[in-house]
Amino acid sequence: MNVRDLSRHEDAKAWPQRYPSNRDAIGIELVGRFLPDQARYESVGPEQNASLKWLVHTLAIALGVPLHEVFRHPDLSYKQPSEAKTATW
């Protein structure tokens, strides 16, 4: 099953039996370079992680979202596994 078919398959399910989607989630993008010679994204730096921690905690409090419902992109996506792999909050 390709990524697009897998995405449609998940979208057909009701929450919480499916992964969150862009329709019912907030995405936070950490920008980093893709390192083609290593086939991975660069690690998240300490400044990005500090900002991410502040943002995630602020949004979680403001929106009443428990931290166990906050996920890293590679944990929910079928894209590049190294995307935000080193992100912490």
C-alpha positions as CSV (number, residue, x, y, z in Angstrom):
1,M,0.0,0.0,0.0
2,N,1.5,3.4,-1.0
3,V,1.5,6.4,1.3
4,R,-1.5,8.1,-0.4
5,D,-3.6,4.9,-0.1
6,L,-2.6,4.5,3.5
7,S,-3.6,8.1,4.2
8,R,-7.0,7.5,2.6
9,H,-7.4,4.3,4.7
10,E,-6.7,6.2,7.9
11,D,-8.9,9.1,7.0
12,A,-11.8,6.7,6.5
13,K,-11.6,5.8,10.2
14,A,-13.3,7.8,13.0
15,W,-11.2,9.3,15.8
16,P,-9.7,7.9,18.0
17,Q,-9.3,4.7,15.9
18,R,-7.1,6.6,13.4
19,Y,-4.0,8.7,13.6
20,P,-4.7,12.5,13.9
21,S,-4.9,14.3,10.7
22,N,-4.4,18.0,9.6
23,R,-8.2,18.4,10.1
24,D,-8.1,17.7,13.9
25,A,-4.5,18.5,14.9
26,I,-2.0,21.3,15.1
27,G,1.2,20.8,13.3
28,I,4.4,22.6,14.4
29,E,7.1,22.6,11.8
30,L,10.8,22.5,12.7
31,V,12.9,23.6,9.8
32,G,16.0,21.7,9.1
33,R,18.1,20.7,6.2
34,F,17.9,17.4,4.5
35,L,21.3,15.8,4.3
36,P,21.2,13.8,1.1
37,D,24.6,12.2,1.6
38,Q,23.3,10.8,4.9
39,A,19.7,10.3,3.7
40,R,18.3,12.1,6.9
41,Y,17.3,15.4,8.3
42,E,19.8,17.4,10.5
43,S,19.3,17.2,14.2
44,V,17.1,19.7,16.0
45,G,19.3,22.2,17.8
46,P,19.1,23.2,21.4
47,E,17.5,26.6,20.6
48,Q,14.8,25.0,18.5
49,N,14.1,22.4,21.2
50,A,13.8,25.2,23.9
51,S,11.4,27.1,21.7
52,L,9.5,23.9,20.9
53,K,9.2,23.0,24.5
54,W,7.8,26.5,25.4
55,L,5.3,26.4,22.5
56,V,4.1,22.9,23.1
57,H,3.5,23.5,26.8
58,T,1.9,26.9,26.2
59,L,-0.5,25.4,23.6
60,A,-1.2,22.3,25.8
61,I,-2.3,24.6,28.7
62,A,-4.2,27.0,26.5
63,L,-6.1,24.3,24.6
64,G,-6.4,21.7,27.4
65,V,-4.4,19.1,25.5
66,P,-2.7,16.5,27.7
67,L,0.9,16.0,26.8
68,H,0.3,12.2,26.1
69,E,-1.6,13.4,23.1
70,V,1.3,15.4,21.6
71,F,3.3,13.4,19.0
72,R,6.4,13.8,17.0
73,H,5.9,13.7,13.2
74,P,7.8,10.4,12.6
75,D,5.6,8.7,15.2
76,L,2.4,9.4,13.1
77,S,3.6,9.7,9.6
78,Y,4.8,7.6,6.8
79,K,7.3,10.1,5.6
80,Q,11.0,10.5,6.3
81,P,11.7,8.8,9.7
82,S,14.4,11.3,10.7
83,E,12.0,14.3,10.5
84,A,12.2,16.0,13.9
85,K,13.5,12.7,15.4
86,T,15.6,14.7,17.9
87,A,12.7,17.1,18.9
88,T,12.0,17.1,22.6
89,W,9.5,18.9,24.8
